[in-house]
């Protein structure tokens, strides 16, 4: 037998063995999940952006997971979703039957020095996010806030959820680096309750709320111009907010820009879904693939469109890379960020 013939036969045999091993792992994953229930914990009350996106994924991901386990949603509000992320990191099963979605901001709480954040963000197994996000600061249009400069001229009362959440953090960033006079009213368990406060006149508006979520749950506010968006947070202007300046456009100081960029790093993560550390590699791979397949699922996309939920998915690997970069930020920037985060709690 020639060398090439021997090599070809050996290579073919190796491929066959690898194929059998892959099939065996796939069968093991299917056998594990068959008849099981996966619990997706949502760190906020029902009806908020994390809840809507989490439930939309939960409705369709089962058919893409080998064994087609049942997927149920459990709301676990508390401390701006810190309760949920602590739960998934420390108490939830590590076998691939526990997932959670929580504030994209709370992920950075260990970096911000929050001792109540009992988790390692880089150790969690990130599954993905259904979309990327733009945040906005908005006010009721019947109030005397017509341009961003008005936020620097007079006090505006903003509703906010718990510490680490965008609505509690972004107002303080604006006050610190943009000269605004935003006054926080905190403690709302979720965005729906904060929006209700605006309806009742308890708050003038919000800062740091998802633009996609606002369009989803209050489309009439947009259509009837009940609220006015004064500034947006993101790398560029959203297509439907082309006349609204970004925060980065309004800041000139390089160090202030760097600080804002650290906080804005959470926006591409948008609606993160994670599993605990320690999930077996083959099950983690199956969950990530199932998430990716769900994002392409025609039924899921149709459902998302009906709810005005954006679909612009971010992979678990992408989330991991974002977190590595943020957690490696210069200490001088982190120190300023911690001061702001401490005030938000």
FENDASUL-V980828 format. One line per field, one symbol per residue. ss: DSSP state (@ for helix, = for strand, . for the rest). psi: psi as a letter, one per 30 degrees, with the letter a starting at -180 (. if undefined). burial: I if it has 24 or more other ideal C-beta (glycine too) atoms within 12 Angstrom, else O. Layout:
# FENDASUL-V980828
ss=???
psi=???
burial=???
This chain:
# FENDASUL-V980828
ss=..@@@@@@@@@@@@@@@@@@@@@@@@@@@@@@@...======......@@@@@@@@@@@@@@@@.....======...@@@@@@@@@@@@.......====....@@@................=====.....======.......@@@@@@..====......@@@@@@@@@@@@@...====.....@@@@@@@@@@....======@@@@@@@.@@@@@...=======.....@@@....=.@@@...@@@@@@@@@@@.......====.....@@@@@@@@@@@@@@@@.@@@@@@@@@.......==@@@@@@@@@@@@...@@@@@@@@@@@@@@.
psi=kleeeeeeeeeeeeeeeeeeeeeeeeeeeeeefkflkkkjkkgllkfleeeeeeeeeefffeffkkfhlkklkjkilkhggeeeeeeeefflkggggkllklkfeffgeeeggjffjiljeffljkeakflllkllkllkfglhjfleffffflkkkkklalkfleffeeeeeeeeffglhkkkjlfkfleeeeeeeeefgflfalkgkkeeeeeefheeeeeghflkkfllklflkkeghfgklleeffkekeeeeeeeeeefffefedikkllllfkkeeeeeeeeeeeeeeffkeeeeeeeeeghkkjilkleeeeeeeeeeefglkeeeeeeeeeeeeff.
burial=OOOOOOOOOOOOOOOOOOOOOOOOOOOOIOOIIOOIIIIIIIIIIOIIIIIIIIIIIIIIIIOIIIIOIOIOIIIIIIIIIIIIIIIIIOOIOOIIIIIIIIIIIIIIIIIIOIOOIOIOIIIIIIIIIIIIIIIIIIIIOOIOIOOIOIIOOOOIIIIIIIIIIIIIIIIIIIIIIIOIIIOIIIIIIIIIIIIOIIOOOOIIIIIIIIIIIIIIIIOOIIOOOOIIIIIIIIOOOIOOIOOIIIIIOIIOOOOIOIIIIIIIIIIIIIIIIIIIOOIOOIIIIIIIIIIIIIIOIOOIIOOIOOIIIIIIIIIIOIIIOIIOOIIOIOOOIIOIIIOIIOOII
